[in-house]
Amino acid sequence: MTAGVDQKARWKMVRQLLHVDDQCDDLTPDDAWRLSTGFVKFFSNKLHRVADEVKRSVGKDCGHL
């Protein structure tokens, strides 16, 4: 699986990118595109889930007024 699909592989890549060491490999343009697309999908989905949860929470709280 690629880092765009497999969460373990994704976070391994994130750690490698954030904690650069001497063993850092350059990404090909295709790999960079796949990785960035995976990040966008992951964080977009996460933000949508958070927004949905906030809407549910606010809806419950407003119903008690």
A tleap script that builds the chain and sets N, CA, C and O, in Angstrom:
source leaprc.protein.ff14SB
mol = sequence {
  NMET THR ALA GLY VAL ASP GLN LYS ALA ARG
  TRP LYS MET VAL ARG GLN LEU LEU HIE VAL
  ASP ASP GLN CYS ASP ASP LEU THR PRO ASP
  ASP ALA TRP ARG LEU SER THR GLY PHE VAL
  LYS PHE PHE SER ASN LYS LEU HIE ARG VAL
  ALA ASP GLU VAL LYS ARG SER VAL GLY LYS
  ASP CYS GLY HIE CLEU
}
set mol.1.N position { 0.843 -1.189 0.000 }
set mol.1.CA position { 0.000 0.000 0.000 }
set mol.1.C position { 0.881 1.242 0.000 }
set mol.1.O position { 2.033 1.194 0.432 }
set mol.2.N position { 0.345 2.337 -0.478 }
set mol.2.CA position { 1.108 3.565 -0.518 }
set mol.2.C position { 0.807 4.410 0.704 }
set mol.2.O position { -0.137 4.132 1.443 }
set mol.3.N position { 1.615 5.448 0.918 }
set mol.3.CA position { 1.429 6.331 2.069 }
set mol.3.C position { 0.094 7.069 2.006 }
set mol.3.O position { -0.417 7.507 3.037 }
set mol.4.N position { -0.482 7.214 0.801 }
set mol.4.CA position { -1.767 7.876 0.678 }
set mol.4.C position { -2.918 7.036 1.202 }
set mol.4.O position { -3.976 7.577 1.523 }
set mol.5.N position { -2.735 5.724 1.296 }
set mol.5.CA position { -3.801 4.822 1.708 }
set mol.5.C position { -3.529 4.216 3.081 }
set mol.5.O position { -4.433 4.152 3.914 }
set mol.6.N position { -2.330 3.782 3.322 }
set mol.6.CA position { -1.957 3.086 4.548 }
set mol.6.C position { -1.520 4.097 5.610 }
set mol.6.O position { -0.514 4.785 5.436 }
set mol.7.N position { -2.282 4.189 6.719 }
set mol.7.CA position { -1.981 5.192 7.745 }
set mol.7.C position { -0.601 4.998 8.362 }
set mol.7.O position { 0.091 5.977 8.642 }
set mol.8.N position { -0.198 3.766 8.573 }
set mol.8.CA position { 1.116 3.507 9.157 }
set mol.8.C position { 2.214 4.037 8.233 }
set mol.8.O position { 3.160 4.681 8.688 }
set mol.9.N position { 2.083 3.764 6.945 }
set mol.9.CA position { 3.066 4.246 5.969 }
set mol.9.C position { 3.033 5.766 5.886 }
set mol.9.O position { 4.074 6.408 5.747 }
set mol.10.N position { 1.825 6.346 5.972 }
set mol.10.CA position { 1.691 7.804 5.897 }
set mol.10.C position { 2.431 8.465 7.057 }
set mol.10.O position { 3.201 9.405 6.859 }
set mol.11.N position { 2.189 7.965 8.269 }
set mol.11.CA position { 2.818 8.594 9.430 }
set mol.11.C position { 4.315 8.342 9.463 }
set mol.11.O position { 5.067 9.163 9.989 }
set mol.12.N position { 4.760 7.226 8.913 }
set mol.12.CA position { 6.196 6.988 8.785 }
set mol.12.C position { 6.801 8.058 7.881 }
set mol.12.O position { 7.856 8.614 8.186 }
set mol.13.N position { 6.127 8.343 6.766 }
set mol.13.CA position { 6.601 9.363 5.839 }
set mol.13.C position { 6.566 10.741 6.492 }
set mol.13.O position { 7.491 11.531 6.306 }
set mol.14.N position { 5.513 11.041 7.255 }
set mol.14.CA position { 5.423 12.332 7.954 }
set mol.14.C position { 6.595 12.488 8.905 }
set mol.14.O position { 7.239 13.537 8.937 }
set mol.15.N position { 6.875 11.447 9.681 }
set mol.15.CA position { 8.012 11.503 10.610 }
set mol.15.C position { 9.315 11.724 9.851 }
set mol.15.O position { 10.169 12.497 10.285 }
set mol.16.N position { 9.465 11.049 8.726 }
set mol.16.CA position { 10.682 11.222 7.939 }
set mol.16.C position { 10.797 12.647 7.406 }
set mol.16.O position { 11.888 13.217 7.386 }
set mol.17.N position { 9.685 13.218 6.978 }
set mol.17.CA position { 9.721 14.579 6.438 }
set mol.17.C position { 9.957 15.620 7.529 }
set mol.17.O position { 10.680 16.594 7.318 }
set mol.18.N position { 9.345 15.412 8.696 }
set mol.18.CA position { 9.485 16.378 9.777 }
set mol.18.C position { 10.809 16.264 10.508 }
set mol.18.O position { 11.326 17.256 11.022 }
set mol.19.N position { 11.350 15.083 10.558 }
set mol.19.CA position { 12.587 14.834 11.289 }
set mol.19.C position { 13.656 14.409 10.300 }
set mol.19.O position { 14.109 13.264 10.286 }
set mol.20.N position { 14.045 15.372 9.473 }
set mol.20.CA position { 14.988 15.109 8.395 }
set mol.20.C position { 16.306 14.592 8.969 }
set mol.20.O position { 16.830 15.126 9.947 }
set mol.21.N position { 16.817 13.563 8.350 }
set mol.21.CA position { 18.129 13.051 8.725 }
set mol.21.C position { 18.965 12.864 7.461 }
set mol.21.O position { 18.520 13.206 6.365 }
set mol.22.N position { 20.141 12.336 7.606 }
set mol.22.CA position { 21.042 12.167 6.471 }
set mol.22.C position { 20.558 11.118 5.481 }
set mol.22.O position { 21.081 11.044 4.369 }
set mol.23.N position { 19.584 10.316 5.849 }
set mol.23.CA position { 19.105 9.253 4.982 }
set mol.23.C position { 17.869 9.663 4.179 }
set mol.23.O position { 17.189 8.808 3.611 }
set mol.24.N position { 17.580 10.948 4.130 }
set mol.24.CA position { 16.379 11.440 3.438 }
set mol.24.C position { 16.512 11.223 1.929 }
set mol.24.O position { 17.471 11.682 1.310 }
set mol.25.N position { 15.544 10.521 1.349 }
set mol.25.CA position { 15.516 10.294 -0.093 }
set mol.25.C position { 14.664 11.374 -0.746 }
set mol.25.O position { 13.655 11.806 -0.189 }
set mol.26.N position { 15.082 11.803 -1.930 }
set mol.26.CA position { 14.274 12.757 -2.681 }
set mol.26.C position { 13.081 12.027 -3.279 }
set mol.26.O position { 13.205 10.906 -3.773 }
set mol.27.N position { 11.934 12.670 -3.229 }
set mol.27.CA position { 10.728 12.089 -3.819 }
set mol.27.C position { 10.662 12.429 -5.294 }
set mol.27.O position { 11.054 13.519 -5.711 }
set mol.28.N position { 10.169 11.501 -6.071 }
set mol.28.CA position { 9.902 11.806 -7.469 }
set mol.28.C position { 8.673 12.708 -7.508 }
set mol.28.O position { 7.899 12.729 -6.550 }
set mol.29.N position { 8.479 13.444 -8.585 }
set mol.29.CA position { 7.272 14.271 -8.689 }
set mol.29.C position { 5.989 13.455 -8.514 }
set mol.29.O position { 5.044 13.926 -7.882 }
set mol.30.N position { 5.947 12.254 -9.059 }
set mol.30.CA position { 4.750 11.408 -8.913 }
set mol.30.C position { 4.541 11.005 -7.456 }
set mol.30.O position { 3.416 11.039 -6.958 }
set mol.31.N position { 5.623 10.621 -6.770 }
set mol.31.CA position { 5.513 10.249 -5.355 }
set mol.31.C position { 5.086 11.440 -4.510 }
set mol.31.O position { 4.262 11.300 -3.606 }
set mol.32.N position { 5.643 12.611 -4.803 }
set mol.32.CA position { 5.274 13.821 -4.069 }
set mol.32.C position { 3.797 14.143 -4.278 }
set mol.32.O position { 3.099 14.527 -3.339 }
set mol.33.N position { 3.326 13.985 -5.510 }
set mol.33.CA position { 1.912 14.248 -5.800 }
set mol.33.C position { 1.024 13.272 -5.041 }
set mol.33.O position { 0.031 13.677 -4.437 }
set mol.34.N position { 1.377 11.976 -5.069 }
set mol.34.CA position { 0.573 10.977 -4.358 }
set mol.34.C position { 0.576 11.257 -2.855 }
set mol.34.O position { -0.462 11.155 -2.202 }
set mol.35.N position { 1.718 11.602 -2.319 }
set mol.35.CA position { 1.814 11.876 -0.893 }
set mol.35.C position { 0.989 13.105 -0.521 }
set mol.35.O position { 0.237 13.073 0.453 }
set mol.36.N position { 1.121 14.178 -1.281 }
set mol.36.CA position { 0.354 15.388 -0.960 }
set mol.36.C position { -1.143 15.157 -1.127 }
set mol.36.O position { -1.939 15.679 -0.347 }
set mol.37.N position { -1.535 14.380 -2.135 }
set mol.37.CA position { -2.950 14.051 -2.322 }
set mol.37.C position { -3.465 13.235 -1.143 }
set mol.37.O position { -4.583 13.450 -0.674 }
set mol.38.N position { -2.654 12.305 -0.668 }
set mol.38.CA position { -3.035 11.513 0.507 }
set mol.38.C position { -3.202 12.379 1.739 }
set mol.38.O position { -4.140 12.187 2.512 }
set mol.39.N position { -2.281 13.351 1.933 }
set mol.39.CA position { -2.400 14.268 3.069 }
set mol.39.C position { -3.675 15.093 2.976 }
set mol.39.O position { -4.390 15.259 3.965 }
set mol.40.N position { -3.956 15.607 1.787 }
set mol.40.CA position { -5.162 16.423 1.599 }
set mol.40.C position { -6.411 15.615 1.925 }
set mol.40.O position { -7.298 16.100 2.627 }
set mol.41.N position { -6.485 14.398 1.424 }
set mol.41.CA position { -7.656 13.560 1.683 }
set mol.41.C position { -7.772 13.244 3.174 }
set mol.41.O position { -8.856 13.335 3.751 }
set mol.42.N position { -6.655 12.874 3.789 }
set mol.42.CA position { -6.664 12.514 5.202 }
set mol.42.C position { -7.142 13.684 6.065 }
set mol.42.O position { -8.056 13.527 6.875 }
set mol.43.N position { -6.523 14.859 5.889 }
set mol.43.CA position { -6.873 15.993 6.738 }
set mol.43.C position { -8.234 16.577 6.385 }
set mol.43.O position { -8.933 17.080 7.264 }
set mol.44.N position { -8.617 16.520 5.128 }
set mol.44.CA position { -9.946 16.974 4.737 }
set mol.44.C position { -11.018 16.111 5.393 }
set mol.44.O position { -11.992 16.627 5.940 }
set mol.45.N position { -10.832 14.793 5.334 }
set mol.45.CA position { -11.784 13.886 5.985 }
set mol.45.C position { -11.818 14.121 7.486 }
set mol.45.O position { -12.891 14.120 8.091 }
set mol.46.N position { -10.659 14.322 8.091 }
set mol.46.CA position { -10.592 14.564 9.536 }
set mol.46.C position { -11.343 15.851 9.893 }
set mol.46.O position { -12.110 15.870 10.856 }
set mol.47.N position { -11.129 16.919 9.129 }
set mol.47.CA position { -11.822 18.182 9.404 }
set mol.47.C position { -13.329 18.055 9.198 }
set mol.47.O position { -14.107 18.643 9.949 }
set mol.48.N position { -13.743 17.299 8.197 }
set mol.48.CA position { -15.180 17.085 7.986 }
set mol.48.C position { -15.795 16.325 9.164 }
set mol.48.O position { -16.902 16.644 9.599 }
set mol.49.N position { -15.080 15.323 9.679 }
set mol.49.CA position { -15.596 14.581 10.842 }
set mol.49.C position { -15.692 15.488 12.066 }
set mol.49.O position { -16.665 15.417 12.817 }
set mol.50.N position { -14.691 16.339 12.269 }
set mol.50.CA position { -14.721 17.273 13.403 }
set mol.50.C position { -15.886 18.244 13.235 }
set mol.50.O position { -16.626 18.497 14.186 }
set mol.51.N position { -16.051 18.785 12.037 }
set mol.51.CA position { -17.148 19.726 11.786 }
set mol.51.C position { -18.504 19.063 12.019 }
set mol.51.O position { -19.398 19.670 12.608 }
set mol.52.N position { -18.661 17.826 11.561 }
set mol.52.CA position { -19.921 17.110 11.778 }
set mol.52.C position { -20.183 16.902 13.265 }
set mol.52.O position { -21.315 17.046 13.726 }
set mol.53.N position { -19.144 16.566 14.009 }
set mol.53.CA position { -19.289 16.364 15.459 }
set mol.53.C position { -19.660 17.673 16.156 }
set mol.53.O position { -20.491 17.679 17.064 }
set mol.54.N position { -19.054 18.767 15.739 }
set mol.54.CA position { -19.394 20.076 16.321 }
set mol.54.C position { -20.845 20.412 16.015 }
set mol.54.O position { -21.571 20.883 16.891 }
set mol.55.N position { -21.272 20.177 14.786 }
set mol.55.CA position { -22.665 20.450 14.419 }
set mol.55.C position { -23.623 19.626 15.274 }
set mol.55.O position { -24.647 20.137 15.729 }
set mol.56.N position { -23.293 18.345 15.496 }
set mol.56.CA position { -24.144 17.501 16.328 }
set mol.56.C position { -24.178 18.011 17.757 }
set mol.56.O position { -25.242 18.066 18.375 }
set mol.57.N position { -23.027 18.383 18.283 }
set mol.57.CA position { -22.952 18.875 19.663 }
set mol.57.C position { -23.717 20.175 19.822 }
set mol.57.O position { -24.456 20.347 20.792 }
set mol.58.N position { -23.548 21.086 18.885 }
set mol.58.CA position { -24.239 22.369 18.962 }
set mol.58.C position { -25.740 22.145 18.811 }
set mol.58.O position { -26.537 22.793 19.489 }
set mol.59.N position { -26.123 21.238 17.931 }
set mol.59.CA position { -27.543 20.939 17.733 }
set mol.59.C position { -28.170 20.389 19.002 }
set mol.59.O position { -29.300 20.744 19.340 }
set mol.60.N position { -27.446 19.521 19.712 }
set mol.60.CA position { -27.964 18.974 20.976 }
set mol.60.C position { -28.090 20.072 22.011 }
set mol.60.O position { -29.097 20.151 22.715 }
set mol.61.N position { -27.064 20.931 22.113 }
set mol.61.CA position { -27.082 21.991 23.108 }
set mol.61.C position { -28.188 23.001 22.828 }
set mol.61.O position { -28.831 23.487 23.758 }
set mol.62.N position { -28.413 23.321 21.564 }
set mol.62.CA position { -29.457 24.291 21.217 }
set mol.62.C position { -30.837 23.716 21.451 }
set mol.62.O position { -31.778 24.469 21.702 }
set mol.63.N position { -30.983 22.417 21.378 }
set mol.63.CA position { -32.279 21.794 21.607 }
set mol.63.C position { -32.713 21.849 23.058 }
set mol.63.O position { -33.893 21.678 23.362 }
set mol.64.N position { -31.761 22.087 23.965 }
set mol.64.CA position { -32.078 22.147 25.397 }
set mol.64.C position { -32.407 23.546 25.872 }
set mol.64.O position { -32.693 23.739 27.053 }
set mol.65.N position { -32.373 24.550 24.967 }
set mol.65.CA position { -32.646 25.929 25.390 }
set mol.65.C position { -34.108 26.188 25.590 }
set mol.65.O position { -34.495 27.301 25.947 }
savepdb mol mol.pdb
quit
